[in-house]
Amino acid sequence: MPGQRVSLGDFELIAVSDGIYRLDGGGYFGVVPKVLWEKKARPDDKNRVPTGLNSVIVRTGKQTVLIETGIGNKLSDKMKDIYGQPAQLLENLSAEGIAPEEIDIVINSHLHFDHCGWNTVRKGEGAVPTFPRAKYFAPEGEWNYSRHPSPRDAISFITANYDPLVDSGRMKLLKDGEEIVPGISVRTFPGHTAHMQAIILRSGGKTACYISDLIPSSAHMDLAWGMSFDLYPLEVIESKKRYYAESVREKWLTLFTHDPEIPWGYIEPDERGKMRLVAG
Ligand SMILES: [Zn+2]
């Protein structure tokens, strides 16, 4: 899958990946019974399912933008043992001929460790930007929350992924609806967290959306197929309805953050209203 490309108006999108990690199948599929989800994702002997860490490069013609930065290489041994730490993003960028110095902009949908891990790399006691020229962006509400998270998702925050960037002024914190550069903006879809932002790309009359953990994979398109990790499961359903109302009508390309095989697709209801992927 890494290396897949699609054009969106004047933008070029390239799928890149930090590799595949493992999430507990029960966590990944929430209240969905295993007899149903195991048809879509095959669990290993510890009940973990392969989960993608998909980033997207957007070449706008003026900037090279990196959406999401995977897990990175800073996990503790204990977390490595649970989730794995594939750490393939830089290699996969290099395979596309993209050096870290070329990235102008990095955008994080939220600050859980599997979405912003390569923002920084350790250097001595601290952490420095992996992408030395880049300006970084993340939701302001996420960062505020990350300072005092609930015990429920506290394990998901690794402050070295963002605090050094905020402290040095390299990371700008975004409000709902802000535009980063022409054609690239964010919109808050609460549910997975209170402040997670989707990244919306518009060019030449076409729209794509990195919907992040609201619809993490093509196995999660149904309204009721949420994750146990979602902090506000009923809001996930409302946000998905709001997303589909617009994305189906306007034929948005949906970009999946955790699908291990499919980086993007068009989601449409069939005659019974069941969401499915269709060819562009
Ligand atoms: Zn998350």
Residues whose N, C-alpha, C, O or C-beta is under 5 A from the ligand:
A	BS01	ZN	H112 D213
